[in-house]
Amino acid sequence: MAKLALVYGMRLFPEEELGEVGEALVTLKDGRTARVTMHLIEGSKEQIEETLRQSVEAFFEMYPEI
């Protein structure tokens, strides 16, 4: 299996200050671009941590071959 790279980003903002979340753009070595969907999780620190854990687990369940 090829070596993989997981692209992600995280930052906390006060909920009332958040306006819009868009896509992130990734440029590949051959010059092509790819879009990464950004996800928003709101709640307490504990709720965010639990939801993030579940999200990561679900993400890798979509790729059972790796």
NORMOWO-V443018 format. One record per residue. N is the residue number from 1. PSI is psi as a letter, one per 20 degrees, with the letter a starting at -180 (none if undefined). OMEGA is omega in radians with two decimals (* if undefined). D_LAST is the distance of its C-alpha to the last C-alpha in Angstrom with 2 decimals. Layout:
N_PSI_OMEGA_D_LAST ; N_PSI_OMEGA_D_LAST
//
This chain:
1_q_3.12_7.66 ; 2_q_3.04_9.45 ; 3_p_-3.05_10.14 ; 4_r_3.04_9.46 ; 5_p_3.10_12.29 ; 6_p_-3.14_12.61 ; 7_p_3.11_16.12 ; 8_r_3.08_18.17 ; 9_q_3.13_21.78 ; 10_q_3.02_24.00 ; 11_p_3.10_27.74 ; 12_p_3.06_30.18 ; 13_q_2.96_33.25 ; 14_p_-3.05_36.12 ; 15_h_-3.07_35.38 ; 16_i_3.14_38.81 ; 17_i_-3.06_38.28 ; 18_p_-3.13_35.11 ; 19_g_-3.04_36.02 ; 20_q_3.06_33.03 ; 21_p_-3.14_29.33 ; 22_a_3.11_28.23 ; 23_q_3.03_25.23 ; 24_q_-3.12_24.16 ; 25_p_3.11_24.21 ; 26_p_3.07_21.93 ; 27_p_3.14_23.36 ; 28_r_-3.09_21.24 ; 29_h_-3.14_22.76 ; 30_j_3.10_24.06 ; 31_i_3.09_25.95 ; 32_q_3.08_24.04 ; 33_q_3.09_23.45 ; 34_q_3.13_20.82 ; 35_q_3.09_21.48 ; 36_p_3.11_19.67 ; 37_p_3.10_20.87 ; 38_q_-3.12_22.53 ; 39_q_-3.14_22.71 ; 40_p_3.06_25.78 ; 41_p_3.14_26.06 ; 42_q_3.08_29.67 ; 43_a_3.09_31.29 ; 44_r_3.10_32.20 ; 45_g_-3.11_30.21 ; 46_g_3.12_29.04 ; 47_g_3.13_28.14 ; 48_g_3.14_26.17 ; 49_g_-3.12_24.24 ; 50_g_3.14_23.44 ; 51_h_3.11_22.49 ; 52_g_3.09_20.24 ; 53_g_-3.13_18.42 ; 54_h_-3.13_18.08 ; 55_g_3.13_16.93 ; 56_g_3.11_14.09 ; 57_g_3.14_12.98 ; 58_h_3.12_13.43 ; 59_g_-3.11_11.54 ; 60_h_3.05_8.19 ; 61_h_3.12_9.37 ; 62_i_-3.10_9.64 ; 63_m_-3.07_5.99 ; 64_i_-3.10_5.55 ; 65_i_-3.12_3.82 ; 66_none_*_0.00
//
